[in-house]
């Protein structure tokens, strides 16, 4: 599989998408949470250190909030698709942020 398999955001094009990701994580393709990304994917499957990955995931969330909107607005997407994409990023960042352990 290509490392960029899930980089295209088809969720904003599909009507009523049933999945958030093409490849399953912990057997699921939707409603992924902090534990799915940190505990399962990073630590259990990839063998990475918990604290290192927690820091990196927190940095990713910060960049998603601060930098991704700029790049989405610069994209060739139509204005409605840009707004849908921005909404999706905010929604998923908020979901993950609400689950971050101190």
C-alpha positions in Angstrom: 0.0 0.0 0.0 1.1 3.5 -0.7 1.9 5.6 2.4 -0.4 8.3 1.0 -3.3 6.1 0.4 -5.6 8.0 2.8 -4.4 11.6 2.0 -7.1 12.4 -0.5 -10.1 13.5 1.4 -13.0 11.7 -0.4 -15.3 12.4 2.6 -16.1 15.9 1.3 -17.1 14.6 -2.2 -19.1 11.5 -1.3 -22.7 11.9 -0.1 -23.2 10.4 3.3 -19.8 8.7 3.6 -19.8 5.6 5.9 -16.1 5.6 6.5 -13.5 8.1 7.7 -10.5 6.2 6.4 -9.9 3.7 3.6 -7.8 1.3 5.7 -9.1 0.0 9.1 -7.4 0.9 12.3 -8.1 -1.4 15.2 -10.7 -3.0 12.9 -12.7 0.3 12.4 -12.9 2.8 9.7 -14.9 5.5 11.5 -15.1 7.2 14.9 -11.4 6.8 15.4 -10.1 8.2 18.7 -6.9 9.1 20.4 -6.4 5.6 21.7 -6.7 4.2 18.2 -4.0 6.4 17.0 -1.6 6.4 19.9 -2.0 3.1 21.8 -2.9 0.9 18.9 -1.4 2.3 15.7 1.8 4.0 17.1 2.7 1.9 20.1 1.2 -1.6 19.5 1.5 -1.9 15.8 4.6 0.3 15.1 6.4 -0.2 18.3 7.0 3.5 19.0 7.4 5.1 22.4 4.2 6.4 23.9 5.5 9.7 25.1 7.3 10.5 21.9 4.1 9.7 19.9 1.9 11.6 22.2 4.1 14.7 21.7 4.1 14.2 17.9 0.3 13.7 17.8 -0.2 16.8 19.8 2.0 18.7 17.4 0.0 17.3 14.5 -3.2 18.6 16.1 -1.7 22.0 16.5 -0.6 22.1 12.9 -4.0 20.9 11.7 -5.6 23.9 13.6 -3.0 26.5 12.6 -1.7 25.6 9.2 -4.1 23.3 7.4 -6.8 26.0 7.0 -4.3 28.1 5.0 -3.5 25.3 2.6 -7.1 24.3 2.3 -8.1 27.8 1.4 -5.2 27.9 -1.2 -6.5 24.7 -2.8 -8.3 24.4 -6.1 -11.4 23.1 -4.4 -14.6 25.0 -4.9 -15.6 27.2 -2.0 -18.3 24.8 -0.7 -15.8 22.0 -0.7 -13.2 24.1 1.1 -15.7 24.9 3.8 -16.7 21.2 4.1 -13.0 20.3 4.4 -12.4 23.0 7.0 -15.4 21.8 9.0 -14.2 18.2 8.8 -10.7 19.1 10.0 -12.1 21.1 12.9 -14.6 18.3 13.9 -11.9 15.6 13.9 -9.3 17.7 15.7 -12.0 18.6 18.4 -12.8 14.9 18.8 -9.2 13.9 19.3 -8.5 16.9 21.6 -11.4 15.9 23.8 -9.7 12.6 24.4 -6.1 13.7 25.1 -4.9 12.5 28.4 -3.1 15.2 30.4 
